[in-house]
Amino acid sequence: MAPTDLQKAILAVIAGNRSETSYLAGGLLLNRDWPRQSDRDWVTICGSCGAMIAGRAVAMAIYLKAYIFAFSVMASIALSTTTASAQIAASDERRVQAAVMLDGVAEPIVGDAHCRVDKRCEIISGLGSGVKVDFNWRRDGTVEAAELTIHCAKDCSLISGRSKVTFQRERKFDLFRGAENHVDIKPVLRPRIKIGQIFLIVD
């Protein structure tokens, strides 16, 4: 005769909880309709099965809680890594705005760009105005510096007599008439004619 559903369930519990040293002695009562000595035998067996089933349920609940906790930790780590990567990428970029005020010109020449570290970027293109401004931001450890370069339709240069200047905290630069010189010239030795100013905003 084929085993009943109850018999299958009891056998599955016993099989799942057996060990290499376990064994069954004598007859096993698997059904209330089987011959048995008393109802106490049935109650004892069913009580043991219930305990085993309850034990497996508790173990499964503990496993699920541990799995959920591990998944939460992994998700938090992934989110932290993504956030840290975004912060690092943001720290390697600056938004730079420039305005060139020229004497005799009513409107300033303006431009802006997002510049990355150690890469030259163009703040003002020079199209139409004839004034081109480039920015090169550099970092050496915790020390930051930048290089500003300007080109005009007519010859112009900065206070040093060159078309470029390296700076850290300065945000305003005087612009002078005259071609670029490759040797620094002190203003007291050579009078310069100021033609405007350059203003920067570095975010």
C-alpha angles and dihedrals in degrees: 000000000000116000118258124242090259091053091050091051093049092047091049091053092048092048092049093052101040123112136198090267099044124101141164120239123202126346123340123219110220102159136039088231093059119098110269138163096243145334087265089072091053093047091048093051095044090047090054091048091050091051091050092048091048090049092053090049092052091048091050091050091051091049092051092049091051091048092050091048092050091048091050091051092049091048091050091050091049091049092047091050091050092048092047091050091051091049092050091049090048092049089057093058134068131187108226124193123189135189124188115201112196124190111253093019114107099200123055119237106238139182142153139199142173105247126196125213117275092007125106113233133187116239099174117022099205094230109143096354099058090223118113123188125189129186129201117186118198134187129196108182106301094343117097128191137162140207122222120199127186132187123187133196086239120038114285137160143174129258092282092056091251131106093234137053135188116221145159114194101006116112102171126062131180118232121213138194117252142070123287118275120205093215122065110251121198113229091232090061096047121025112229128208110225114220102173149315140264121220125195135195114193116188 
